[in-house]
Amino acid sequence: MQEETDGAPTTEITPADIDSAPDRVDVSKQDTSVSADDLRAAFVKVSEEKEALQEELDETKKRVKTTEILDGLIEPYAGSAYRFMCIYSAIVGLFVLLHGLLEVKFSLPDGVLEFLVGSTAVTVFGLVGMVLTGIFVGARNNKH
């Protein structure tokens, strides 16, 4: 396949070209002349690229630092939310177990049981949803 880049045709290199490539290439002993203007233009281009890359690096460092700070702030709340979910689920499980046992004189109205079981499900699914979407993802900028 032929493509035009800067007016010079180029061909696509395939693995078959490796077998047909020459073993060595003769190096020309002639110097290539480069003008001072070309050197200055190349230096300016490299300087501009360096500045752009430095700015990008600085922005990336800021985003990483911000993410680290947010993670540090969020971590205690995530652990507390998980502990709450475990304790709440255990208590609700105990109530349901006690309600189901015939030997124990413990009974709750059906509406209360429905509320407890439903709120446990909402707590568990909500916490799993937060973890899967990256806890408190709304506090982070997704435009990285």
C-alpha atoms as one frame of an Amber mdcrd trajectory, in Angstrom:
protein
   0.000   0.000   0.000   1.421   3.368  -1.043   0.865   6.476   1.074   1.983
  10.039   0.533   3.735  11.763   3.450   5.512  15.052   2.832   5.429  14.323
  -0.897   7.536  11.147  -0.595   5.872   7.799  -1.281   6.259   5.176   1.440
   5.480   1.478   1.407   4.136  -0.622   4.210   6.685  -3.016   5.684   5.575
  -6.602   6.178   7.230  -9.568   7.951   8.103 -10.996   4.529  10.350  -7.974
   3.956  12.668  -9.154   6.721  13.699 -12.225   4.692  14.426 -10.162   1.592
  16.260  -7.340   3.412  19.968  -6.862   2.661  22.456  -8.121   5.255  24.241
  -4.782   5.408  23.948  -1.247   4.103  26.917   0.770   2.901  27.314   4.014
   4.814  28.011   7.133   2.836  31.168   8.922   3.904  29.846  12.282   2.761
  28.824  14.810   5.370  25.275  16.047   5.379  25.072  19.778   5.565  22.584
  21.350   7.938  22.019  25.059   7.981  22.037  27.127  11.156  18.384  28.030
  10.503  17.461  24.339  10.388  19.297  23.744  13.674  17.559  26.720  15.300
  14.153  25.545  14.057  14.791  22.034  15.365  15.963  23.422  18.719  12.869
  25.645  19.020  10.619  22.692  18.156  12.304  20.472  20.760  12.116  23.277
  23.354   8.400  23.762  22.721   7.783  20.007  22.967   9.751  19.913  26.233
   7.667  22.759  27.690   4.420  21.078  26.642   5.524  17.770  28.156   6.627
  19.523  31.354   3.205  21.199  31.665   1.497  17.838  31.079   3.731  16.226
  33.713   2.912  18.984  36.230  -0.832  18.552  35.606  -0.528  14.783  35.997
   1.357  15.202  39.280  -1.420  17.518  40.543  -4.125  14.990  39.589  -2.227
  12.154  41.287  -1.743  14.224  44.443  -5.434  15.174  44.462  -6.433  11.525
  44.053  -4.121  10.504  46.905  -5.631  13.175  49.181  -9.193  12.130  48.279
  -8.337   8.479  48.894  -6.916   9.397  52.297 -10.069  11.322  53.193 -12.429
   8.646  51.918 -10.736   5.585  53.430 -12.007   5.960  57.029 -15.569   6.537
  55.806 -15.428   3.480  53.561 -14.309   1.295  56.463 -17.003   2.739  58.711
 -19.680   2.158  56.081 -18.585  -1.458  55.683 -18.605  -2.065  59.448 -22.065
  -0.465  59.711 -23.376  -2.715  56.941 -21.990  -5.846  58.642 -23.344  -4.953
  62.082 -26.744  -3.850  60.760 -27.084  -7.008  58.663 -26.123  -9.183  61.633
 -28.692  -7.506  63.894 -31.438  -7.835  61.282 -30.443 -11.469  60.723 -30.690
 -12.085  64.478 -34.187 -10.522  64.587 -35.361 -12.652  61.653 -33.850 -15.782
  63.235 -35.456 -15.069  66.597 -38.789 -14.377  64.908 -38.607 -17.696  63.050
 -37.779 -19.853  66.044 -40.860 -21.395  67.620 -39.299 -21.939  71.046 -38.553
 -18.239  71.576 -41.410 -15.927  72.495 -40.212 -13.144  70.174 -42.432 -11.815
  67.435 -42.380  -8.769  65.215 -45.198  -7.498  63.009 -44.845  -8.413  59.330
 -44.472  -4.761  58.331 -41.475  -4.346  60.655 -39.856  -7.520  59.302 -40.400
  -6.352  55.721 -38.854  -2.997  56.566 -35.820  -4.574  58.258 -35.142  -7.061
  55.457 -35.735  -4.434  52.755 -33.502  -1.861  54.407 -30.774  -4.491  54.809
 -30.943  -5.266  51.099 -30.805  -1.573  50.236 -27.806  -1.096  52.554 -25.905
  -4.035  51.052 -26.701  -3.188  47.432 -25.976   0.487  48.015 -22.593  -0.208
  49.541 -21.675  -2.646  46.775 -22.779  -0.038  44.235 -20.554   2.587  45.830
 -17.574   0.231  45.825 -18.103  -0.785  42.208 -18.327   2.807  41.006 -15.333
   3.913  43.078 -16.418   5.120  46.486 -17.744   8.669  46.356 -16.807   8.999
  42.675 -18.783  12.238  42.467 -16.011  13.942  44.422 -13.519  13.131  41.677
 -13.085  14.712  38.281 -13.550  12.075  35.548 -11.879  14.159  32.826  -8.370
  12.655  33.358
